[in-house]
Amino acid sequence: MGIAERREREKEALRTGIVEAARDILSEQGLDALSMRAIADRIEYSPATIYTYFRDKDELIRNVVYAGFKRMHEYMRDELIRVGDAANSMEEFGALGRAYALFALENTAYFRVMFELPSVAQMECPGADSAEGVAMMDEQPFDSVVNTMREAVEMGLVAISDPVSGALVGWGMMHGLTSLYLGGHLRDSIQSHEQFVNLIEEAQRSLYVGWMPRGAETGGSADEEVAEPRMQQTS
């Protein structure tokens, strides 16, 4: 490795460290606690060093949010690959729910910054003009759920009038259960991450049964009957 390449890697590692320090402060203490001085103290660099990477606090927060959504997309991609190309849209809906839960469990600090800070919802992330950024920002996590729900309606797998409303119900259920679990409010019933992922999958199955075309859940006519999606079980 040449000197220039090593220096570039060191710069990228420091930049990542700054973003992760900001993420942790936001998650642990909230927006008011975030400052360049607080980040500098945490990573043991001077505030001036941080300003060489980020113009101000807002730019830094946008980079934290972007990093979080980028990672969430990776979870969604991996779970969709897991169910395979032959999966129908409701099986993909199950995969997206599992991805959401796993992302939150394994990246709780990012999850809290992305979804619990009011100002974050109005932010535009950096990198949207890059090829990777365009691909990611063109299909936000909620858009993926909407598209999956729209396909399910078109295929006759669910009997709902508005795919967007269905996606909101599905996302709201996943987010609500996830927030309750991360906040410790389900500790009497759910003792492990594995049990929680199983709960998410059971909730999705219940939604699907409720959305089935009339007669499908009780073995109606052949043209009405729809197979229940295969939700991935936690290993």
Secondary structure as UniProt FT lines:
FT   HELIX           3..29
FT   HELIX           31..33
FT   HELIX           36..43
FT   HELIX           47..51
FT   TURN            52..53
FT   HELIX           57..83
FT   TURN            85..86
FT   HELIX           89..106
FT   HELIX           108..116
FT   HELIX           118..122
FT   TURN            126..129
FT   HELIX           131..138
FT   HELIX           141..154
FT   TURN            155..156
FT   HELIX           163..182
FT   TURN            183..189
FT   HELIX           193..211
FT   TURN            214..215
FT   HELIX           216..218
FT   TURN            222..224
//
